[in-house]
Amino acid sequence: MGDHFKVDLDQLDRFVKTLEQAVKDLDEARTALSHIRAAEIGTPRLDEACDTFQAKWKYGSDQLSEMIGEISEGVKSNKLSYQEFEDNLDKALEQMAESSTSGGGKVR
């Protein structure tokens, strides 16, 4: 069964970094557009559409950033759990190997 389930801890780290970069990119895009005001674009109808888009963009990107942050924290937590499990398993296997070679299992 163990052959079918494997966790690549380095891959989880890369995934977290990708998620964090996505949040950073969203924030940078919003910041880059924030100084543009609808009044600079043209017609009143276009100005209103631009203002509406800016408001929706901010709300949507805030929501997306929050969700990505939560996913990132979950992946970090899972990665730490897998790492702890691997460390404990390594220790247990080392102890078993030591006890079997140290004569701890004497037969009478």
Order of alpha helices (4+ residues) and beta strands (2+ residues): alpha-alpha
